[in-house]
Amino acid sequence: MKRLVLLSIPLLLSACAGPQIPGGVARLERPVSEQPVQSDGRRKAKVHVELGQAYFQAGRFGVALDEARAAAAYDSGYAPVYQLMGQVHMFLEENAIAEANFAHALRLAPGDPEVMNSYGWFLCSVGKEQAGLELLNTAARNPYYQSPARAFTNAGLCHVRLKNDRAAEEQFLRSLEADPTNLQAIYHLAAITYRRGAYEASRRYVAALHEGGEPTAESLWLGIRVERRLGDRAAEATLVQQLRRRFPTSPEYQAFLQGQYQ
């Protein structure tokens, strides 16, 4: 798979130096995927990218790359082609190829917040947090971006990686302002407030999390630890029962059995 991508897009491997944002925050544009289609080639490329994204979400990575290559054949200047390639290779942990594709997408569309969000999170995930945060913050501030909560959440996760809970909390709160149903942000706010010792606040976030979606092993285990800290053994027992019934083989349930509450 790597060889096919390298042969079809040889210029991308020279683009690994890191993100550059020509014009800085002054270059704020609509996502390329939302801009009017000006040619038949662009229209066909867009269709293939959309198909590729669907295959990527379904876990069919080879087919997703096939669709991206087909899109590039119709319009090699369409930035979402390389964003999609970057996402697939990122998931496959082929980081050099992923970074090359993300960088090329950003050169083609330096004001595209969707590209900035994807590339920014990639950089955070490979240890280049400061460069990633620059892109994520620019994406989140773009008034044309319809999903700023995604960029705020990714920025929060980036700060979590840096063990900066205060900055992470600020980003997750901004994410909730943009999208009050963002369960990922709610979970991390619950975790941050728990680590800080604000157990009542953490309890409220856990309750909101379980009201907004199905409990996970992680959210139930966090709730159990919160209730233990607050001394509400009845609430703790209810959550333990759910964890045992839903996730009996999970690491979280094993941690409960072993009394590993920290």
Helices and strands as residue ranges (DSSP letters): H 2-8, G 10-14, G 24-26, G 32-34, H 40-57, H 61-74, H 79-91, H 95-108, H 113-125, H 129-141, H 148-161, H 165-178, H 183-196, H 199-212, H 217-230, H 233-246, H 251-257
